[in-house]
Amino acid sequence: MSERLDYSHVAPAGAKALGGVYGYVMQSGLPATLVNLVYLRVSQINNCAYCLDMHTRDLLKSGQKIEKLALLQAWAEAGNLFDARERAALAWAETVTRVADTGVPDQAYEAARKVFAERELVDLTIAIGLMNAYNRMAISFRNTPQAAIEKAA
């Protein structure tokens, strides 16, 4: 699979705007590890190889254990490996990412609100929306994962 086009080069202002949202999320006060776990889970749902590679590397660099990353897709069955905030964020990420199927039910909202303050939930939802946008850009334009680049070198 080869890259179709470099959207950052073709539309630098659009890429910069997405980067601005990323910057907002990273300074929002949500823990970076929590955000990166959500980014990785959203990327799993969307099957985005480029983002899966990137966020796995980011989480490993930040000290996350491989066992936790290996069980991320099955977080609900992973016992206490994920704390209450992580479980709530991952559940929210799944229902928001699958909005066309889920409609984001009231019970999902109520469960998230038990764990996150209003501002945190808005910021988390912005992060989820951003990762869904990045996944769609990377998949549509065939961004090459770093692992594939390294293997080819």
N, C-alpha and C positions, 0 to 999 in steps of 0.2 A: 504494500500500500504506500503510495507516495502522496506528499502534500499537494493539494489542489491549488492553494494560493496562501500567501502570507497575509492574513487579514490585518495584522498590526501594521504592515507596510501599506496596504491598500487603503485602509481607513484608520490612520493614526489617531485622529480625534476620538473616534468611537472606542478604540482600544484604550486610550487614555481615560475616557469616561468610565469604562469598566474598572480600570486600575484605581480610579478615584473612589469607587464604591468599595473595592477591596481594601483600600487604605482606611476608609471609614470603619469597616467591619473590624479590622485589626486594632483600631484604637477605641473601639466601642466599650471596652471593659469586659467583654466575653473572653474567657481564657483561650489563648491561642490553640492549646491542645484540643479543647472542646470544638472549636471552629474547624480545625483540621480533621477531626474525626467525622464531623458532619460533612465536610467537603468530600472526604473519602467515601462515606456511605452514599451520598448523592451520586457520586461518580460510579459506584458499583451498580446502583439502580439503573443509571443511564448507559452503562457499559462503555464508559469513556476511557480507553486505554491510556491516553496521554495524561489525563488528570489522575487516574489510578496510580500511575507510575510516580507522578510528581508528589502527590500527597502522601503516598506510602513512604517515599524518601524523606519528606519533611518530618513526618511523625517519627521515623526511625532516628533521624538526626536529633530530634528533641528528646530522645531517650525512651520513647514508647517501646514496649516489649513486642517482639514479633508474635507472641501468642495472642496478645490482645488484637493486633491487626488481623491475624488469621481468623479470629472469631468475630470480627466486626459484622460480617454479613448475618451472623446468627446471634447477634447481641442479646436478643430476648431470651435465648436459651443458655447464655454464657454465665449464669449465676451472678456472683458478686464481682466479676471481672470489670464490669462497668458500674460506675456509681449512679446514684439516683438522677443527678443532673444530666449525665451522659445518656442514660436510658431515655429520659424525657426528651432530650434534644434529638436523639436518633429516631424516636417514634414520631416526633413532630416533623423531622426532615423527610421521613418516609411518606407521611400523609400529604404534606405540602408538595413534594415532588410528584406524587401520583394524583394530583388534584383532580384530573379529569375522571379518574375512577373513584376517588374517595369523597370528593366534595368537601374535604376537611370537616368532619363531623364535630358537633358540639362537644361530644365526650373527649375527643382528641384535644380540642382547645382547652377544655376544663382541666384535663390532666397536665397539659403544658403550663397552664397558669398556676397550678399548685406548686410548681418548682421554679418558675421564672417570673420576675417582675414584668410589668407591662413593657417597659423600655427594652429589657433583655429579650423578650419574646419578639418584639418588632425587629430588633437588631439581628436576632437569630433567623427570622424569616427573610430579612434582606440578604443575609449570608446564603441561605438556601436558594433564593431566587438567583443570586449572582452565580452560584456554582452551576445551577441549571443552565444559565446563559452561557457560561464558559464551556460546559460540556457540549452544548449544541454547536458552538463555534468550532471547538476542537474536532468533534466528530464530522461536522459538515465539510470542513476544509482539510480533514485528514492530517491533523498535527501528529508528528511522529514522536512516540514516547522516547524518553532519554535512553531507556534500556535497549531499544531497537537501534538507536544511533550508535551506542557504545558497542553493540554486537557487530554492527557493520564496519566499525573502524578497525 
